[in-house]
């Protein structure tokens, strides 16, 4: 996986297709404690290293999902610190973080 800088707040949101919402977990993986659930459309702030030439962008902290090779866990710092599921493509029984349109 190639990590690219993302805007701290505006590039990601909870998905519109989430039946319950986006789950924030205490650690990467479905075995992490469920901390809270974000409503559809909620914007999050990514945790990670700030890009030197643009303080509004960050290289996110990403952990590969153990069961799904197309999914990763992304660390966020707000609205509540924790980890959320991110998938580039495919289908999943879980709600996951998606880029803003």
MMTF fields as JSON, N, C-alpha, C and O atoms, coordinates in Angstrom:
{
  "mmtfVersion": "1.0.0",
  "mmtfProducer": "UNKNOWN",
  "numBonds": 403,
  "numAtoms": 404,
  "numGroups": 101,
  "numChains": 1,
  "numModels": 1,
  "chainsPerModel": [1],
  "groupsPerChain": [101],
  "chainIdList": ["A"],
  "bondAtomList": [4, 2, 8, 6, 12, 10, 16, 14, 20, 18, 24, 22, 28, 26, 32, 30, 36, 34, 40, 38, 44, 42, 48, 46, 52, 50, 56, 54, 60, 58, 64, 62, 68, 66, 72, 70, 76, 74, 80, 78, 84, 82, 88, 86, 92, 90, 96, 94, 100, 98, 104, 102, 108, 106, 112, 110, 116, 114, 120, 118, 124, 122, 128, 126, 132, 130, 136, 134, 140, 138, 144, 142, 148, 146, 152, 150, 156, 154, 160, 158, 164, 162, 168, 166, 172, 170, 176, 174, 180, 178, 184, 182, 188, 186, 192, 190, 196, 194, 200, 198, 204, 202, 208, 206, 212, 210, 216, 214, 220, 218, 224, 222, 228, 226, 232, 230, 236, 234, 240, 238, 244, 242, 248, 246, 252, 250, 256, 254, 260, 258, 264, 262, 268, 266, 272, 270, 276, 274, 280, 278, 284, 282, 288, 286, 292, 290, 296, 294, 300, 298, 304, 302, 308, 306, 312, 310, 316, 314, 320, 318, 324, 322, 328, 326, 332, 330, 336, 334, 340, 338, 344, 342, 348, 346, 352, 350, 356, 354, 360, 358, 364, 362, 368, 366, 372, 370, 376, 374, 380, 378, 384, 382, 388, 386, 392, 390, 396, 394, 400, 398],
  "bondOrderList": [1, 1, 1, 1, 1, 1, 1, 1, 1, 1, 1, 1, 1, 1, 1, 1, 1, 1, 1, 1, 1, 1, 1, 1, 1, 1, 1, 1, 1, 1, 1, 1, 1, 1, 1, 1, 1, 1, 1, 1, 1, 1, 1, 1, 1, 1, 1, 1, 1, 1, 1, 1, 1, 1, 1, 1, 1, 1, 1, 1, 1, 1, 1, 1, 1, 1, 1, 1, 1, 1, 1, 1, 1, 1, 1, 1, 1, 1, 1, 1, 1, 1, 1, 1, 1, 1, 1, 1, 1, 1, 1, 1, 1, 1, 1, 1, 1, 1, 1, 1],
  "groupList": [{"groupName": "UNK", "atomNameList": ["N", "CA", "C", "O"], "elementList": ["N", "C", "C", "O"], "formalChargeList": [0, 0, 0, 0], "bondAtomList": [1, 0, 2, 1, 3, 2], "bondOrderList": [1, 1, 2], "singleLetterCode": "X", "chemCompType": "L-PEPTIDE LINKING"}],
  "groupTypeList": [0, 0, 0, 0, 0, 0, 0, 0, 0, 0, 0, 0, 0, 0, 0, 0, 0, 0, 0, 0, 0, 0, 0, 0, 0, 0, 0, 0, 0, 0, 0, 0, 0, 0, 0, 0, 0, 0, 0, 0, 0, 0, 0, 0, 0, 0, 0, 0, 0, 0, 0, 0, 0, 0, 0, 0, 0, 0, 0, 0, 0, 0, 0, 0, 0, 0, 0, 0, 0, 0, 0, 0, 0, 0, 0, 0, 0, 0, 0, 0, 0, 0, 0, 0, 0, 0, 0, 0, 0, 0, 0, 0, 0, 0, 0, 0, 0, 0, 0, 0, 0],
  "groupIdList": [1, 2, 3, 4, 5, 6, 7, 8, 9, 10, 11, 12, 13, 14, 15, 16, 17, 18, 19, 20, 21, 22, 23, 24, 25, 26, 27, 28, 29, 30, 31, 32, 33, 34, 35, 36, 37, 38, 39, 40, 41, 42, 43, 44, 45, 46, 47, 48, 49, 50, 51, 52, 53, 54, 55, 56, 57, 58, 59, 60, 61, 62, 63, 64, 65, 66, 67, 68, 69, 70, 71, 72, 73, 74, 75, 76, 77, 78, 79, 80, 81, 82, 83, 84, 85, 86, 87, 88, 89, 90, 91, 92, 93, 94, 95, 96, 97, 98, 99, 100, 101],
  "secStructList": [7, 7, 7, 7, 7, 3, 3, 6, 6, 6, 6, 3, 3, 3, 7, 6, 6, 7, 1, 1, 7, 3, 3, 3, 3, 1, 1, 1, 1, 6, 6, 1, 7, 3, 3, 3, 3, 3, 7, 6, 6, 7, 5, 7, 3, 3, 7, 3, 3, 3, 3, 6, 6, 3, 3, 3, 3, 3, 3, 3, 7, 3, 3, 3, 7, 1, 1, 7, 6, 6, 3, 3, 3, 3, 3, 3, 3, 3, 1, 1, 1, 3, 3, 3, 3, 3, 3, 1, 1, 1, 7, 7, 1, 1, 7, 7, 3, 3, 3, 7, 7],
  "xCoordList": [0.835, 0.0, 0.881, 1.826, 0.572, 1.29, 0.514, -0.68, 1.164, 0.508, 0.69, 1.81, -0.396, -0.347, -0.953, -1.807, -0.529, -1.086, -2.574, -3.012, -3.326, -4.74, -5.005, -4.288, -6.038, -6.467, -6.846, -7.432, -6.529, -6.794, -8.265, -8.599, -9.137, -10.537, -11.457, -12.419, -11.22, -12.247, -12.268, -13.192, -11.319, -11.285, -12.034, -12.246, -12.433, -13.099, -14.356, -14.454, -15.312, -16.563, -17.129, -16.699, -18.071, -18.773, -19.608, -20.153, -19.722, -20.385, -21.896, -22.529, -22.459, -23.905, -24.623, -25.801, -23.922, -24.575, -24.477, -24.874, -23.956, -23.8, -25.153, -25.828, -25.561, -26.859, -26.895, -27.947, -25.775, -25.708, -24.838, -25.151, -23.769, -22.815, -21.406, -21.198, -20.458, -19.052, -18.579, -18.658, -18.091, -17.643, -16.209, -15.337, -15.975, -14.611, -14.202, -14.912, -13.044, -12.558, -11.283, -10.583, -10.995, -9.848, -8.518, -7.481, -8.536, -7.329, -7.738, -8.914, -6.784, -7.124, -7.668, -7.055, -8.796, -9.391, -10.752, -11.081, -11.539, -12.892, -12.878, -13.905, -11.716, -11.606, -11.326, -11.332, -11.081, -10.898, -12.22, -13.285, -12.151, -13.353, -14.071, -13.435, -15.385, -16.201, -16.33, -16.913, -15.769, -15.787, -17.033, -17.629, -17.427, -18.616, -18.952, -18.192, -20.083, -20.506, -20.811, -21.541, -20.242, -20.481, -21.667, -21.863, -22.448, -23.569, -23.078, -21.971, -23.912, -23.624, -23.256, -23.929, -22.186, -21.769, -20.878, -20.45, -20.587, -19.728, -18.297, -17.754, -17.687, -16.296, -15.379, -15.691, -14.23, -13.263, -11.923, -11.658, -11.091, -9.734, -8.777, -8.8, -7.934, -6.977, -5.808, -5.336, -5.343, -4.138, -2.953, -3.099, -1.808, -0.627, 0.373, 0.271, 1.344, 2.406, 1.988, 1.583, 2.083, 1.746, 2.781, 3.979, 2.313, 3.195, 3.914, 3.284, 5.229, 6.055, 5.624, 5.584, 5.3, 4.979, 3.495, 3.101, 2.667, 1.232, 0.669, 0.351, 0.548, 0.099, -1.354, -1.808, -2.098, -3.476, -3.563, -4.66, -2.41, -2.388, -1.579, -0.681, -1.921, -1.276, -1.056, -1.846, 0.015, 0.209, -0.408, 0.107, -1.514, -2.27, -1.558, -0.702, -1.936, -1.464, -2.408, -3.604, -1.871, -2.693, -2.189, -0.983, -3.121, -2.796, -3.617, -4.831, -2.968, -3.664, -4.621, -4.273, -5.826, -6.792, -6.331, -5.883, -6.43, -5.955, -6.786, -6.237, -8.099, -8.962, -9.239, -9.577, -9.105, -9.511, -8.341, -7.961, -7.763, -6.614, -6.925, -6.009, -8.192, -8.579, -8.935, -9.306, -8.823, -9.228, -8.05, -7.13, -8.11, -7.109, -7.828, -8.971, -7.143, -7.644, -6.873, -5.642, -7.594, -6.998, -7.217, -8.329, -6.145, -6.255, -6.808, -6.381, -7.766, -8.327, -8.135, -7.966, -8.165, -8.005, -9.278, -9.398, -10.226, -11.489, -12.562, -12.238, -13.79, -14.36, -14.044, -14.252, -13.545, -13.076, -11.881, -11.939, -10.808, -9.606, -9.865, -10.54, -9.322, -9.458, -9.146, -8.422, -9.696, -9.441, -10.747, -11.721, -10.755, -11.93, -11.499, -10.356, -12.412, -12.14, -12.177, -13.048, -11.218, -11.162, -10.968, -10.104, -11.765, -11.657, -11.562, -12.277, -10.678, -10.522, -11.619, -12.142, -11.967, -12.979, -13.607, -13.273, -14.529, -15.158, -16.348, -16.828, -16.808, -17.952, -17.535, -16.578, -18.252, -17.938, -19.229, -20.121, -19.332, -20.51, -20.455, -21.425, -19.311, -19.133, -19.15, -18.803, -19.547, -19.438, -17.969, -17.245, -17.54, -16.148, -16.008, -16.911, -14.87, -14.547, -14.456, -13.892, -15.013, -14.938, -14.511, -14.8, -13.811, -13.429, -14.669, -15.677, -14.588, -15.668, -15.753, -14.752, -16.951, -17.159, -16.897, -17.022],
  "yCoordList": [-1.173, 0.0, 1.237, 1.338, 2.159, 3.429, 4.454, 4.646, 5.103, 6.117, 7.469, 7.867, 8.162, 9.504, 10.474, 10.089, 11.722, 12.7, 12.947, 12.984, 13.112, 13.442, 14.684, 14.982, 15.399, 16.545, 16.047, 14.972, 16.795, 16.354, 16.115, 15.169, 16.93, 16.825, 16.542, 15.792, 17.085, 17.133, 15.989, 15.929, 15.089, 14.064, 12.78, 11.948, 12.593, 11.353, 11.615, 12.606, 10.714, 10.822, 9.43, 8.47, 9.319, 8.048, 7.794, 8.74, 6.552, 6.237, 6.426, 6.32, 6.711, 6.859, 5.515, 5.462, 4.427, 3.126, 2.38, 1.218, 3.028, 2.361, 2.191, 3.181, 0.946, 0.734, 1.223, 1.641, 1.175, 1.587, 2.816, 3.697, 2.895, 3.981, 3.432, 2.223, 4.307, 3.933, 3.689, 4.579, 2.491, 2.117, 2.572, 2.309, 3.256, 3.598, 2.567, 2.343, 1.939, 0.894, 1.346, 2.247, 0.699, 1.069, 0.644, 1.231, -0.37, -0.837, -1.364, -1.649, -1.497, -1.99, -3.419, -4.287, -3.663, -4.999, -5.04, -4.213, -6.017, -6.147, -6.596, -6.544, -7.039, -7.416, -6.213, -6.344, -5.043, -3.826, -3.415, -3.595, -2.868, -2.422, -1.358, -0.439, -1.474, -0.482, 0.743, 0.679, 1.864, 3.093, 3.923, 4.46, 4.027, 4.79, 4.486, 3.814, 4.981, 4.842, 6.239, 7.009, 6.556, 7.856, 7.775, 6.771, 8.829, 8.902, 9.105, 9.591, 8.728, 8.903, 10.351, 11.275, 10.545, 11.876, 12.613, 13.732, 12.013, 12.659, 12.729, 11.723, 13.9, 14.044, 13.68, 13.922, 13.088, 12.681, 13.364, 13.826, 13.416, 13.937, 12.761, 11.981, 12.629, 11.535, 11.808, 12.94, 10.756, 10.841, 10.485, 9.708, 11.033, 10.696, 11.83, 12.78, 11.709, 12.703, 13.815, 13.553, 15.045, 16.205, 16.367, 16.212, 16.679, 16.903, 18.234, 19.244, 18.231, 19.402, 20.657, 21.733, 20.552, 21.749, 22.102, 23.088, 21.314, 21.605, 21.07, 19.886, 21.935, 21.536, 21.07, 20.56, 21.232, 20.756, 19.33, 18.791, 18.711, 17.343, 16.458, 16.919, 15.169, 14.221, 12.898, 12.523, 12.2, 10.827, 9.961, 9.911, 9.274, 8.576, 7.343, 6.749, 6.977, 5.749, 4.644, 4.688, 3.648, 2.605, 1.232, 0.988, 0.325, -1.063, -1.976, -1.804, -2.951, -3.896, -4.754, -5.193, -4.995, -5.857, -7.306, -7.739, -8.056, -9.437, -10.377, -11.319, -10.146, -11.052, -10.614, -11.449, -9.342, -8.818, -8.088, -7.007, -8.66, -8.025, -6.692, -5.926, -6.412, -5.145, -4.065, -2.954, -4.383, -3.439, -3.086, -3.879, -1.879, -1.391, -0.653, -0.221, -0.521, 0.265, 1.566, 1.567, 2.673, 4.001, 4.639, 4.639, 5.178, 5.838, 7.242, 7.971, 7.615, 8.966, 9.608, 8.926, 10.948, 11.659, 12.377, 12.778, 12.546, 13.217, 12.754, 12.415, 12.73, 13.287, 12.492, 12.999, 11.258, 10.46, 9.669, 9.078, 9.648, 8.928, 7.428, 6.872, 6.786, 5.342, 4.926, 5.618, 3.789, 3.221, 2.933, 2.488, 3.192, 2.917, 2.101, 2.194, 1.309, 0.459, 1.275, 2.126, 1.008, 1.681, 0.624, -0.244, 0.695, -0.223, 0.594, 1.582, 0.182, 0.875, 0.447, 1.27, -0.839, -1.341, -2.604, -3.047, -3.181, -4.429, -4.222, -3.104, -5.312, -5.267, -5.777, -6.54, -5.354, -5.747, -5.758, -4.945, -6.676, -6.655, -5.525, -5.282, -4.829, -3.758, -2.397, -2.28, -1.373, 0.002, 0.391, -0.063, 1.229, 1.639, 3.077, 3.636, 3.662, 5.039, 5.184, 4.325, 6.274, 6.545, 7.992, 8.858, 8.261, 9.654, 10.514, 10.023, 11.791, 12.722, 12.879, 12.775, 13.126, 13.316, 14.743, 15.091],
  "zCoordList": [0.0, 0.0, 0.0, 0.783, -0.867, -0.936, -0.128, -0.358, 0.799, 1.604, 0.943, 0.621, 0.746, 0.173, 1.161, 1.96, 1.124, 2.061, 1.8, 0.65, 2.852, 2.769, 3.59, 4.545, 3.208, 3.992, 5.377, 5.504, 6.4, 7.769, 8.059, 8.771, 7.537, 7.922, 6.751, 6.918, 5.607, 4.59, 3.597, 2.786, 3.608, 2.591, 2.94, 2.058, 4.165, 4.538, 5.347, 6.072, 5.21, 5.949, 6.176, 5.536, 7.063, 7.242, 5.99, 5.423, 5.547, 4.282, 4.319, 5.369, 3.138, 3.047, 3.13, 3.486, 2.805, 2.795, 4.118, 4.202, 5.148, 6.433, 7.109, 7.39, 7.375, 8.013, 9.457, 9.94, 10.14, 11.535, 11.686, 12.488, 10.945, 11.037, 11.036, 10.925, 11.157, 11.134, 12.558, 13.404, 12.82, 14.16, 14.365, 13.536, 15.476, 15.891, 16.931, 17.911, 16.707, 17.607, 18.321, 17.86, 19.457, 20.29, 19.681, 19.99, 18.819, 18.14, 16.769, 16.545, 15.849, 14.514, 14.576, 15.198, 13.947, 13.912, 14.566, 15.417, 14.154, 14.709, 16.164, 16.84, 16.651, 18.059, 18.968, 20.192, 18.369, 19.16, 19.804, 19.213, 21.006, 21.717, 20.9, 20.386, 20.776, 20.072, 20.972, 22.054, 20.501, 21.299, 21.045, 21.978, 19.788, 19.411, 17.956, 17.26, 17.513, 16.121, 15.587, 16.212, 14.424, 13.805, 12.863, 12.179, 12.832, 11.907, 10.487, 10.259, 9.546, 8.128, 7.827, 8.283, 7.056, 6.647, 7.633, 7.351, 8.789, 9.775, 9.257, 8.803, 9.318, 8.901, 10.056, 11.222, 9.704, 10.712, 10.439, 9.329, 11.471, 11.341, 11.397, 12.35, 10.379, 10.338, 11.269, 11.375, 11.944, 12.756, 11.865, 10.922, 12.149, 11.364, 11.36, 12.136, 10.467, 10.361, 9.416, 8.283, 9.875, 9.051, 7.948, 8.182, 6.745, 5.605, 5.809, 6.123, 5.63, 5.928, 5.183, 5.78, 3.902, 3.122, 3.115, 2.492, 3.795, 3.863, 5.175, 5.283, 6.159, 7.495, 7.526, 8.55, 6.424, 6.353, 5.82, 5.668, 5.533, 5.028, 5.959, 6.663, 5.945, 6.85, 6.116, 5.249, 6.465, 6.008, 7.096, 8.213, 6.78, 7.817, 8.37, 7.715, 9.599, 10.237, 9.781, 10.069, 9.065, 8.46, 8.881, 8.899, 9.223, 9.558, 8.667, 8.554, 8.03, 7.16, 7.984, 9.081, 7.46, 8.135, 8.041, 6.979, 9.121, 9.164, 8.294, 7.722, 8.178, 7.433, 5.997, 5.158, 5.704, 4.397, 3.736, 4.186, 2.673, 2.038, 1.354, 1.054, 1.108, 0.482, 1.496, 1.117, 2.772, 3.818, 4.721, 4.923, 5.251, 6.2, 7.317, 7.167, 8.424, 9.545, 9.574, 9.554, 9.621, 9.616, 10.987, 11.516, 11.546, 12.845, 12.652, 11.757, 13.502, 13.48, 14.849, 15.86, 14.852, 16.124, 16.551, 17.709, 15.641, 15.971, 14.994, 13.856, 15.386, 16.614, 17.873, 18.976, 17.746, 18.877, 18.377, 17.299, 19.136, 18.725, 18.676, 19.543, 17.656, 17.506, 16.082, 15.367, 15.674, 14.353, 13.636, 14.244, 12.333, 11.508, 10.294, 9.846, 9.773, 8.622, 7.341, 7.161, 6.447, 5.148, 4.07, 4.194, 3.024, 1.879, 0.617, 0.448, -0.272, -1.543, -2.512, -3.264, -2.496, -3.43, -2.869, -1.77, -3.646, -3.252, -2.34, -2.153, -1.783, -0.884, 0.485, 0.615, 1.48, 2.841, 3.651, 3.41, 4.613, 5.486, 6.504, 7.221, 6.567, 7.535, 6.864, 5.688, 7.594, 7.125, 7.207, 8.093, 6.281, 6.289, 5.825, 5.202, 6.135, 5.803, 4.295, 3.618, 3.763, 2.325, 2.107, 2.933, 0.977, 0.683, 0.427, -0.081, 0.78, 0.474, -1.045, -1.754, -1.517, -2.956, -3.352, -4.526]
}
